[in-house]
Amino acid sequence: MLIRFVLDNLFSFGVQKEFTTIPNNRLKTLNHHKYEVVEDFSILKLSSIYGANGAGKSNIIKSLDLFQKLILNEEIPFYYKKSKFKFNIDRKDKKQTFAIEFVQENQPFYYGIELVDNTIATEELYLSGLGLKEDSLIYERKTNSEGVTEVNFLEAFEKDDKSQILKSILLEEFIKPTVPILKLLSNRDNKFLKDVKMAYSWFDETMQIITPESKPVALTHTIDKNRNFKKYAEDIMCSFNIGISSLNTQKRDIDEFFGKDNEGEKEEIIKELEKSPKKMITLGSNRGDEFVIVKEGEEIWVKSLEIEHKIAGGKSALFEIPEESDGTIRLLDFVPAFKGVISKEKVYFIDEIERSIHPLLIKELIRKFSADENTKGQLIFTTHESNLLDQELFRQDEIWFVEKDLDGATDIYSLSDFKEHKTIDVQKGYLSGRYGSIPFLGNLRDLNWHEYDSN
């Protein structure tokens, strides 16, 4: 579960800013939104982040996505190479900072990285004391300007002879200045590094990022093989009252799917399938027409999803995913997320949660999650949808705003900073500019666009 994260010199974050899910103790509303993750320490289950276009909301998700990919794929994605704040021209300190505090399996961790010109200048992992006691070092690595790396481990590791042999091998053969070592250490069979494996699993399994372009992995296969998930998916999609009556998977033998004219393509797919650890690969487009190719026993199947619609008189028809509306596809994409955030200790970060979805639908989804006292996960999202600014759905410390300052840098702050009464109409206050974080429309009103007419 997420406690907080800190960003500095990343995208539009020009100076250090912090986002936190730690409850404000003066607030007494919606107490079931607080999860006690360790004794006497709680976090919040829900957060919404508002801001004008270009204010930096999506850069929060981009920053998280960058570091998840950096840790899991052990490289900075090419499209994130130039991620420094562009207006920090005179800043002598070139470091980019990302730090995150989280809880995995009831154990709090602190993990941080400092980048200098895409090199890992500092990387550190601690057992967090949550401010109640001193943090405990697991490892710290530093790389100097010549590319030389040093690593210090917890005291027990440093005093163990076998562990010192492992350390020397890692430094000589495996540790690279441009790659984090969290994944590398999590794969070592060393009794002193068990906590590293636990921390890595937070980034690999617990942390889930959904952008407007994201697609759930192998949704079709899950619906085909998991009856409980299929029932849940059908129930939630049917409850939207958009004409859906069932979700169906079509299974075709791989020979039938590719036919005789595509033998070469089929053989390439089979080779790729055999290399896959789960014996499953996915083909598809951003319109959602996913084909899952999976080996079950000795058979290879190609699975696709079809949606049944019924109309008055009992007539029904099957629709392929590309035939559905963008809103229906987006709702279907959210099904695994809402299933996961309700039943598992996962953290879902969703960018533009309202994209292509009717305001009343998304509000009811949030309302159901907000009111449910048995949820287990966290839902954190960016949005423009002011209809969600409702103190019956959110605590004040669960509502955040982003706004750019005069230096072009993103600031982030909570509604709880304003000390509003619990009965105030937050939506009205937001739209009137009470909390900032809205577009400035003066220039648009003064725009005389007929000046640009030409004959």
PyMOL commands that set and color helices and strands:
alter all, ss='L'
color gray80, all
select helices_A, chain A and resi 31-33+57-73+78-80+155-159+161-174+182-186+191-206+219-225+227-239+254-258+260-275+321-323+326-343+359-371+386-388+396-398+415-418+426-431+442-446+449-452
alter helices_A, ss='H'
color red, helices_A
select strands_A, chain A and resi 2-8+17-20+34-38+41-44+46-50+96-104+107-116+119-127+136-143+149-153+207-210+244-253+280-283+291-296+299-310+316-320+347-350+378-383+399-404+410-414
alter strands_A, ss='S'
color yellow, strands_A
deselect
rebuild
show_as cartoon
